[in-house]
Amino acid sequence: MVFNHSPINIINPINQKMIKDLPENIVEDIAIAVALEKESAETKLWYVYLINLKKEAIENVLITSKGYGEKDGESVKTSVLRHMFPVVPAASSVLIEPIDEQTFGLNNEYWLSYYIGNQIFDKKFIFLPESIVEMNFIRLPVVNKLGVMIR
């Protein structure tokens, strides 16, 4: 007896339906910015902000931050930090953390997750090495300081 075995494609209609029914939940009107706070002859003080440009508050905001890349030919990673904000009101900002100028040669990643109502949104923001430089400065909305912003 000879059996002709051909590949069988089994489609699970439940999984297929679940994937297509998931909302895209695109993050809009939210930014992460690195702002120059103070400058003296000896040092510069930098802070990272979350800027909510929406007309509504965002809730249960979780941000993880980390740096990674190469420095002097060696792989470098910073600690992963986690920040939680119960609410970020509409058209406002919150201070996430200070940032050391020595990390500007690394990728500085901020992974944001938040809710509007019962819908979750998330987005990864990455400041590439050497992108936090004066030629990229703008006047940051809401914060009203000079800095670099990713939307």
GULUMPA-709574 format. One record per residue (C-alpha): chain; x, y, z; residue number from 1. Coordinates in steps of 0.25 Angstrom, whole numbers. Example, Ala and Ser with C-alpha at 12.3 -4.5 7.8 and 13.67 -1.06 7.14 Angstrom:
+------+-------+-------+-------+-----+
: unit :     u :     v :     w : pos :
+------+-------+-------+-------+-----+
:    A :    49 :   -18 :    31 :   1 :
:    A :    55 :    -4 :    29 :   2 :
+------+-------+-------+-------+-----+
//
This chain:
+------+-------+-------+-------+-----+
: unit :     u :     v :     w : pos :
+------+-------+-------+-------+-----+
:    A :     0 :     0 :     0 :   1 :
:    A :     6 :    14 :    -4 :   2 :
:    A :     1 :    27 :     3 :   3 :
:    A :     3 :    40 :    -4 :   4 :
:    A :     7 :    50 :     7 :   5 :
:    A :     6 :    64 :     3 :   6 :
:    A :     8 :    75 :    12 :   7 :
:    A :    -5 :    79 :    19 :   8 :
:    A :    -7 :    94 :    23 :   9 :
:    A :   -15 :    95 :    35 :  10 :
:    A :   -21 :   108 :    38 :  11 :
:    A :   -26 :   111 :    52 :  12 :
:    A :   -38 :   120 :    49 :  13 :
:    A :   -38 :   125 :    64 :  14 :
:    A :   -23 :   130 :    63 :  15 :
:    A :   -25 :   136 :    50 :  16 :
:    A :   -38 :   143 :    54 :  17 :
:    A :   -31 :   148 :    67 :  18 :
:    A :   -19 :   154 :    59 :  19 :
:    A :   -27 :   161 :    49 :  20 :
:    A :   -37 :   166 :    60 :  21 :
:    A :   -26 :   173 :    68 :  22 :
:    A :   -26 :   188 :    68 :  23 :
:    A :   -14 :   194 :    63 :  24 :
:    A :   -14 :   205 :    74 :  25 :
:    A :    -4 :   214 :    67 :  26 :
:    A :     3 :   224 :    77 :  27 :
:    A :     1 :   238 :    72 :  28 :
:    A :     4 :   251 :    79 :  29 :
:    A :    13 :   246 :    89 :  30 :
:    A :    28 :   249 :    89 :  31 :
:    A :    41 :   246 :    97 :  32 :
:    A :    50 :   257 :    98 :  33 :
:    A :    64 :   260 :   104 :  34 :
:    A :    65 :   274 :   109 :  35 :
:    A :    77 :   283 :   113 :  36 :
:    A :    73 :   288 :   127 :  37 :
:    A :    85 :   296 :   131 :  38 :
:    A :    99 :   299 :   125 :  39 :
:    A :   111 :   304 :   132 :  40 :
:    A :   126 :   305 :   128 :  41 :
:    A :   128 :   292 :   134 :  42 :
:    A :   116 :   283 :   132 :  43 :
:    A :   103 :   282 :   125 :  44 :
:    A :    90 :   276 :   132 :  45 :
:    A :    81 :   268 :   123 :  46 :
:    A :    67 :   262 :   126 :  47 :
:    A :    58 :   252 :   118 :  48 :
:    A :    43 :   256 :   118 :  49 :
:    A :    31 :   249 :   113 :  50 :
:    A :    22 :   259 :   106 :  51 :
:    A :     7 :   257 :   104 :  52 :
:    A :     2 :   265 :    92 :  53 :
:    A :   -11 :   259 :    93 :  54 :
:    A :   -24 :   265 :    96 :  55 :
:    A :   -27 :   254 :   107 :  56 :
:    A :   -19 :   248 :   118 :  57 :
:    A :   -12 :   235 :   117 :  58 :
:    A :   -12 :   226 :   129 :  59 :
:    A :    -3 :   214 :   135 :  60 :
:    A :     9 :   219 :   128 :  61 :
:    A :    21 :   210 :   128 :  62 :
:    A :    34 :   214 :   122 :  63 :
:    A :    47 :   205 :   122 :  64 :
:    A :    60 :   212 :   118 :  65 :
:    A :    73 :   206 :   115 :  66 :
:    A :    86 :   209 :   107 :  67 :
:    A :    94 :   200 :    98 :  68 :
:    A :   104 :   200 :    88 :  69 :
:    A :   119 :   200 :    86 :  70 :
:    A :   130 :   209 :    93 :  71 :
:    A :   144 :   208 :    90 :  72 :
:    A :   142 :   195 :    82 :  73 :
:    A :   135 :   188 :    93 :  74 :
:    A :   120 :   185 :    95 :  75 :
:    A :   114 :   194 :   106 :  76 :
:    A :   100 :   192 :   113 :  77 :
:    A :    94 :   201 :   124 :  78 :
:    A :    84 :   197 :   134 :  79 :
:    A :    70 :   196 :   131 :  80 :
:    A :    62 :   206 :   138 :  81 :
:    A :    46 :   205 :   140 :  82 :
:    A :    38 :   218 :   142 :  83 :
:    A :    23 :   218 :   145 :  84 :
:    A :    13 :   229 :   145 :  85 :
:    A :    -2 :   227 :   149 :  86 :
:    A :    -6 :   239 :   140 :  87 :
:    A :     0 :   248 :   130 :  88 :
:    A :   -10 :   259 :   127 :  89 :
:    A :   -14 :   265 :   113 :  90 :
:    A :    -4 :   275 :   108 :  91 :
:    A :     6 :   273 :   119 :  92 :
:    A :    20 :   266 :   121 :  93 :
:    A :    26 :   258 :   132 :  94 :
:    A :    41 :   257 :   136 :  95 :
:    A :    46 :   242 :   133 :  96 :
:    A :    60 :   243 :   138 :  97 :
:    A :    73 :   250 :   137 :  98 :
:    A :    83 :   246 :   126 :  99 :
:    A :    98 :   246 :   126 : 100 :
:    A :   104 :   252 :   114 : 101 :
:    A :   114 :   241 :   114 : 102 :
:    A :   103 :   232 :   109 : 103 :
:    A :   100 :   240 :    96 : 104 :
:    A :   110 :   231 :    88 : 105 :
:    A :   100 :   219 :    91 : 106 :
:    A :    86 :   216 :    86 : 107 :
:    A :    77 :   221 :    97 : 108 :
:    A :    64 :   213 :    97 : 109 :
:    A :    51 :   217 :   104 : 110 :
:    A :    40 :   207 :   103 : 111 :
:    A :    27 :   214 :   106 : 112 :
:    A :    14 :   207 :   109 : 113 :
:    A :     1 :   213 :   114 : 114 :
:    A :   -15 :   212 :   114 : 115 :
:    A :   -26 :   221 :   108 : 116 :
:    A :   -38 :   215 :   114 : 117 :
:    A :   -37 :   200 :   113 : 118 :
:    A :   -28 :   200 :   101 : 119 :
:    A :   -13 :   199 :   102 : 120 :
:    A :    -2 :   206 :    94 : 121 :
:    A :    13 :   204 :    93 : 122 :
:    A :    24 :   209 :    85 : 123 :
:    A :    39 :   208 :    85 : 124 :
:    A :    47 :   222 :    84 : 125 :
:    A :    62 :   221 :    81 : 126 :
:    A :    72 :   232 :    81 : 127 :
:    A :    83 :   228 :    72 : 128 :
:    A :    98 :   230 :    76 : 129 :
:    A :   102 :   244 :    74 : 130 :
:    A :    87 :   249 :    71 : 131 :
:    A :    86 :   258 :    83 : 132 :
:    A :    95 :   269 :    78 : 133 :
:    A :    92 :   284 :    77 : 134 :
:    A :    89 :   284 :    62 : 135 :
:    A :    77 :   275 :    65 : 136 :
:    A :    72 :   284 :    76 : 137 :
:    A :    58 :   290 :    75 : 138 :
:    A :    49 :   297 :    85 : 139 :
:    A :    42 :   286 :    91 : 140 :
:    A :    27 :   287 :    92 : 141 :
:    A :    20 :   288 :   106 : 142 :
:    A :    34 :   287 :   113 : 143 :
:    A :    39 :   300 :   106 : 144 :
:    A :    53 :   296 :   106 : 145 :
:    A :    64 :   293 :    96 : 146 :
:    A :    66 :   279 :    93 : 147 :
:    A :    64 :   267 :    83 : 148 :
:    A :    50 :   260 :    82 : 149 :
:    A :    45 :   247 :    76 : 150 :
:    A :    30 :   246 :    72 : 151 :
+------+-------+-------+-------+-----+
//
